[in-house]
Amino acid sequence: GKGAHMRKGGGISIWFFVGVSLLVNGALILGAGLWEFVHPPANPVVLFQYHANVWWGAVLLLLGIFYSLRFKPQRAS
């Protein structure tokens, strides 16, 4: 493939895309978790009372925000 090395001011870090991906997935999982919180399913899963997807979604969302900001593309200075 093309050169995978990162140059200062050139290209976009893969971690920026990882961050965006985490952010989107976290938002979707968190949204689904909050939806279930408001509308509980008829047959809750064993760990339902812990609302794992709310917590997991929030963690992914925060990680995504962190990576997106930390590795966002810089304007060449």
N, C-alpha and C positions, 0 to 999 in steps of 0.2 A: 504493500500500500504506500501511501504518501508518507513523508517524514513525520514521525510521531513526536519528535522533540518539540518542546515549547520554547519560543523565543520571547524576549521581553517586548511587549507592545504588539505582538503578532499572534493571530489565531485566537481561538476561544478555548479555555480550559475545559477538559472533559468533566471536571468536577462541577462546573457551572451547570452542565446538562444533567448531571446526577442530582444536583440540588433542585433544579426545576422539576425533575421527575419525582423526587421525594415529596416536594411541595404539593404537586398535583395529586399524587396518590394519598398523601396524608389528608388533604382536604376532602377527597372522596370518602375515605374510610371514616374520618371524623364526622362527615355529614351523614353517612349511613348509620354510624353509632348514635348520633344525636336523634336521628329519625326513629330508631328503635327505642331510644330512651323515652320519646314522646308517645310512640305507638308500639308498646311491647308485643312481641310475637306470641302466638297462641301456645307454642311449645318451646319455651326458652331453653337455650343450651345450658350445660352444667355451670359454666362460669359466668352466666349472664349477669348475675348480680354485681359483678366487678366491672361491667361495661368495658371490657378489654379493648374493643375497637375504638371507643372514645379516647382512651389513653394512648393506644398505639397510633391512632390517627393524629393526635396532638403531638406526639413525639416526632413522627415523620414530618409533620408540617413544620415544626420548629427546626428540625435538622435541615429541611429543604430551604427554609428562609435563611438559615445560617450559611449553608453552602452557596446559595444563590448570591448573597451579598458578599461573602468572602472571596468568591472566584468570579464575580461578574466581569464581563469584558471591559478592559481599561482602554481609554482613548490613548493612543500613542503620545507620550509626553516628550 
